[in-house]
Amino acid sequence: MAGMRNHTGLRRACWTVLSLLSLWIGWAPPASAADKRVIPLSNLRDDQPDVTLNGETETVVLRAVLPPVVGLTSAVLALTYENGIDILPEKGAMSVFINGSPVADLPLAAFRGPVNASITLPGSLIRPGENQIVFQTSAQHRAICTVRGTYDLWARVNLAASSLTLLSDGGVPEPDLAMMRQLLASADRAREPLAILYPGSDIDADHLGWGSMVAQSYGLLLGDRTPRVVAVPVPAKPAGGAAQTLESLPLPGGKNILIGTRDRIAPILGEARAAAIAGPFLAVYPLPAAADGTGGGFVTVASGRTQQEVDQAVMRLSDVTRPLPTQTAMIVGDATAPAAPPPAPVQAEGRYRLSELGFQTVQHSGYRYTGHFGLTLPAGFAPVSDRSILFHVNGAFEGNLGPGAVLNVRVNGKSAGAMEVDKRSSGVIENGEMPLAMALFRPGPNLIEIEAELPPAGGTDCVFAVRRPTFTLLDSSSIEIPGFARLVTLPNLRGFASTAYPYGGIAGGEPAPPFDLVVVGRDPAWSGAAWSLTAKLAQRAGDLMAVVPYTGWEGAPNDNALIVGPVAALPQAVFATAPLPADRLAGLLEAGSLIAQAKARGEPMAAADRRALADRLRLGWSGNAARTGAVRPGSVQQPLGQMTMVGSAMAADGGTANRWQRMAGDAKEPAAGRGWVPDWARRIMAAAARYINHWAVEEAPVDVVALTETAETLPEAALLQYRAPGNDPLTWTLLTASDPRAIDRAMRSLGEAGLWEKLRGGGALWSSAAPAVTTLEASRPYQIILNPFDIGNLILILARNLSQRIEVLFALLLGTAVVLTVSMRLLLKGGHSERSMGEGSGS
């Protein structure tokens, strides 16, 4: 950094001398082009072109990671917003805060169309790295001073038409390793994918594993924005031609990471740069400005002389818990395993004050208050139907309240409870108990919304409504969570999307074992899709996950597996237990790809043609049973006997996979704290679990034909989750499409269209041509008991399963009644016989 400052000062001094000389000889130097960064606010959120603030008061927070700039001269926040027509102008305003400091109070007047506002910001408020932009509205109805009137109050900020502009006269700073993570997450390049470069035309298992670790760290840096990662091969030097260099590579954007051993990437770096690789090596190099004048692009290099040294460099680069030095290149000397970050706060059994959940005491003056707080439950949370989570409320209603004052609570968007406020109790709520049905909660993040309705005692002119009702909610209120079953029912793409289970964690603070990442398909699009998927899972897991990479299918994975590849090239063994037959899934995806491709060209297929395409699919399926053993052209036949292999073909001694298994900690080793359990006990528990699963869950086959009858747009990609073949309760999750262009479009829409939050059940099929997801229910569900030797947990699991299967519970109760009746009858009969014999002998 000091060298960079000296260089900048020298450059300015040279320009000063040159300017004086130009005045003396009458020559004017060319003006230095200022660096201008225009950041649309839509870059700060996925699939949200605008944000709406409802009611009398509401607050929205946007997180903006800004790139470092040299000599910031001005910063301008341009906003486009609109609001409802019923807002009283004298009482309506939208306040804007930057990093906690107020910068503007914008009026909310009668609607006359969108309002454009330009706010010049002090340079001291903007800082490199994370910044917060906060919108806070305050509004009052012009005619209706009641709870009903508050629903007419709204303001909407058009994020797509709003922007933050940074103008500096110092140009683009030279990137170094310390600022690289800010550049990766920077909002000005939020729409650009992260490009992971690898030498050669084919990716191997090492580069697949290295890329997955880097992609996961990228996902952690982005926070809640969906990461998109692409794979970019760098072919070898062509015969008779010049090798491609960093400056001449055709790159998809400004965020790039090159990974490989020194010998393989030396032609790309050049002799001088390659000579610096004398061990585990990290470096960052700037890219020349693009044709449109935008600069700031860079290539990060992770290399070493051997594969083991590249491992160390990649692990150091991926460790987001430790900062990198302020230099452009380094030899990694502190190559240790990435330190585990503090465990994410997960609420298990117990009582938690709202202050512990991040909620602060609020006092609202108005007719309707809306607020919320979050509750994160472990991945093994399985609700018991007859139990409730208790919400203990401490608060107060004040003012001249009319009848009907109530406190409503919603859990994950569904009504959960209400509490009326009796005027005779003076409106004070002390430890008010509100039961919330446990079934409304789910593993992972839960949203609890609070709405207080405060009707006035009588009609009041809104202009003179000075004293309005007041509601206070204290952060001493609490949530009490009773015992719940530690059980996971799979397939469950909702849990997969929210907690990354079974790939990203078991419960709060407990790491998951390594899983297999299998990529079938030589096109770079499949590796990019696999990296994007693992990056999103790392976000939801909150930590780096241990991955064992495989390219190609050489046998059944031994552990939980993510499988990515084209549907026609996947071996038949992948579909042995899948909910959809391979041939019918391929037909669906190929037809959907044709429709999406036509729309991408700007020539959307007519509705009649889409219906005809679906009719041809159904006609081809009519009279044919779902044949899981059918082999499509181009697929690889896999004998079913190979499904129970121990992966010998995939992890030969000394091979790449074996090295990654050692790095991941060897998933076959028993988890800590469970080594005391004998094998016979494990086998008994596994058999009991299979028996319980047999009568506790119901199987429902997927109606493939129905997928073509109701969907206006056929799917082009599928994400399926199902149990792996064999006796072990392992999970396979399959991401597939018909061709590389289809998977690229599908992965883009998965993030930009917000489809990730719509994943449900045992399968999801979607298309980039329409922002909708077709959900497949879990056809063959199975259960995993997380604490099989906890007697209390087993009792809760039994109670949960019996409550879900009424016919089984009725049969058990009926059987118990019959047994008791017969037993009592036998006892009474035996007693009567003894008395009769005694009387006979006495006579």
Secondary structure, DSSP 8 states (H G I E B T S, - for coil): -HHHHHHHHHHHHHHHHHHHHHHHHT--------EEEEEEGGGGSTT-SEEEEESSEEEEEEEEEE---SSEEEEEEEEEEEE-TTB-GGG-EEEEEETTEEEEEEE--S-SS-EEEEEEE-GGG--SEEEEEEEEEE--BSS--STGGGGG-EEEEETTT-EEEEEESS------HHHHHHHHH-GGGTTS-EEEEEEBSS--HHHHHHHHHHHHHHHHHHTTS---EEEEEE----TTS----GGG---SSSEEEEEEEHHHHHHHH-HHHHHT-SSSEEEEEE----TTS----EEEEEEESSHHHHHHHHHHHH-TTS---SSSEEE-----------------SEEEEGGGGT---EEEESSEEEEEEEEEE-TTEE--TT-EEEEEEEEEEESSB-TT-EEEEEETTEEEEEEE--GGGTTEEEEEEEEEEGGG--SEEEEEEEEEE--BSS---GGG--S--EEEE-TT-EEEE---EEEEEE--HHHHHHH-TTTS-SBTTB----EEEEE--SSHHHHHHHHHHHHHHHHHHTS---EEEEES-SS--SS-EEEEEETTTS-GGGGSS-SS-HHHHHHHHHHHHHHHHHHHTT----HHHHHHHHHHHHHHHTT----TT---TT-----GGGGG---TTTS-TTSHHHHHHHHHT-TTS--TT-TTS-HHHHHHHHHHHHHHHHHHS------TTHHHHH-SS--SEEEEEEE-SSSS--EEEEEEESSHHHHHHHHHHHHHTTGGGG--TTEEEEETTEEEEEEE--SS-EEEESSTT-HHHHHHHHHHHHHH-HHHHHHHHHHHHHHHHHHHHHHHHHHHHHHHHHHHHH-
